[in-house]
Structures are given as C-alpha cells and as structure tokens.
Amino acid sequence: MTQVQAQTWCDRLQAKLMAALDAAWETIANSDDPDLIKRARERAKACGEFAAHARKIAAMSPAPKAARSLSAMPSPLPAAENGRETPPARAIHRLKGGGRGRR
C-alpha cells in the first residue's frame, strides 16, 4: 500500500467513523435508557480507538517518491573535452594513483 492509498483509506475510514460517532452522540443526547446510553458510549470509545489505529497505519506507510525528469538526471560519463570521450576512471586505478602495474 502506498502513502497515497493509505492516506485515502485513512480519510475514508475517518469519515465513516465520524458518522458512527455522530450517531452515537445523537443516541446519548436523545435517549433516557441507561443500557442504550452505555452501548452508545462503548461505540464512541471503539470509534476513537479505530481512528487512532488508522492514523498510526497511515503514518507507518512509506512516503511516495518524487518522479525525476530525464533532464534532471546527471550524465553517467564525465563531459568530453575536444570532442573525445574519456572512459570513466576505475576505483582501483584511483587507489593506485592511476598506474597500470604494481608499484
């Protein structure tokens, strides 16, 4: 799941949980039945816990990588002088000082 997908999922889940929380609070506000109020409070608490877990999951998802254009990519070879291309220096040659044999 990418960050965009995780964020979209989190947003949709948060909207559903908010609707369920609003319904629970409406029940608490309009009811006198203690059992009904108890169940509504339990639902409200569960909605809050689910919302917290959804935010944690969205935060753990990796961030999307930005696309780079071809013009922004560096050239793998150094710029050629006098129209001639020079081969890239090998790491071992740089360590040895550029000589071909052992010293």
Secondary structure by P-SEA (a helix, b strand, c coil): ccaaaaaaaaaaaaaaaaaaaaaaaaaaaccccaaaaaaaaaaaaaaaaaaaaaaaaaaacccbbbbbccccccccccccccccccccccaaaaaaccccccc
